[in-house]
């Protein structure tokens, strides 16, 4: 896996997407990023990851150790997803983006259905 420190670790100590302090920040193949932040208002640590132009996801943890263990596992899974994306040309990229938009809308619909309170 070709993960590397984002911007030569210049982001460490800066505010992250959750508004907390970045303590780890890595990127893979210039397509996906994963970040650990500390001192959150909800929980002490969070991991934010995303595949550029496709998705973003945040998880929350009670300890730095737990966050670092999960970051390692998540990096492997993110890399596997990115490696499956055949971004050979603009048409292929657009078709994957359209599929992902469909998937997100479908997931939101299912989520809303599952959390509706029935009388």
VEXROLUM-281810 format. One record per residue (C-alpha): residue in one letter; x, y, z. Coordinates in steps of 0.001 Angstrom, whole numbers, padded with zeros to 6 digits, always signed. Layout:
residues N
AXYZ
...
***
This chain:
residues 119
X+000000+000000+000000
X+001288+003419-000944
X+000027+005487+001976
X+002033+008591+002773
X+001927+011482+005230
X-000234+014229+003794
X+001696+017394+002951
X+004803+016092+004790
X+002882+016184+008101
X+002292+019942+007824
X-001376+019353+008706
X-000500+017892+012137
X-001661+020299+014849
X-004053+022115+012527
X-007844+022048+012755
X-009425+019160+010884
X-012818+018737+009246
X-014421+018016+012632
X-012889+021214+014023
X-010511+019286+016261
X-006710+018928+016279
X-005197+016659+013609
X-002779+014084+015052
X-002479+011755+012023
X-003165+012514+008368
X-002399+010199+005444
X-003263+009881+001770
X-003295+006973-000680
X-002650+007264-004427
X-003875+010902-004333
X-007408+009480-004203
X-008285+008911-000551
X-007443+010474+002802
X-007745+009371+006413
X-007302+011642+009431
X-007336+011221+013218
X-008405+014233+015255
X-008310+014705+019030
X-010118+016816+021618
X-013555+016513+020083
X-016655+017934+021727
X-018597+014674+021280
X-015843+012140+021990
X-012090+012421+022522
X-011004+011052+019100
X-012457+010820+015612
X-011370+009337+012308
X-012515+011012+009135
X-011903+009276+005838
X-012984+009858+002309
X-012497+008995-001320
X-012114+012298-003143
X-015255+013265-005011
X-017139+010188-003811
X-017715+009881-000095
X-016745+010930+003407
X-017237+009058+006668
X-016499+009782+010341
X-016110+007354+013239
X-015702+008191+016931
X-013458+006613+019583
X-012803+006901+023306
X-009027+006489+023143
X-006134+007319+020839
X-004978+003696+020903
X-008361+002488+019659
X-008422+005176+016943
X-004937+004239+015700
X-005811+000523+015578
X-008972+001272+013612
X-007128+003683+011307
X-004769+000883+010311
X-007708-001419+009513
X-009610+001294+007682
X-006571+002190+005541
X-006465-001358+004237
X-010158-001310+003320
X-010001+002154+001733
X-007014+001111-000373
X-008905-001986-001523
X-011846+000147-002632
X-009640+002666-004442
X-007731-000119-006171
X-011008-001440-007638
X-011842+001879-009295
X-010783+001765-012949
X-010395+005501-013544
X-009092+005153-017079
X-010948+008073-018610
X-013493+010805-017893
X-016464+008679-019013
X-015520+005895-016600
X-015016+008397-013782
X-018413+010008-014458
X-020180+006629-014509
X-018705+005698-011132
X-019706+009062-009677
X-023260+008594-010974
X-023416+005100-009496
X-022192+006382-006149
X-024791+009184-006131
X-027482+006562-006834
X-026128+004377-004021
X-026185+007261-001530
X-029766+008174-002425
X-030834+004540-002129
X-029079+004177+001233
X-030761+007347+002561
X-034152+006039+001435
X-033603+002681+003173
X-032292+004402+006314
X-035356+006654+006458
X-037647+003669+005975
X-035947+001612+008692
X-036076+004404+011279
X-039713+005404+010728
X-041796+004827+013830
X-044823+002736+013040
X-048012+003259+015104
***
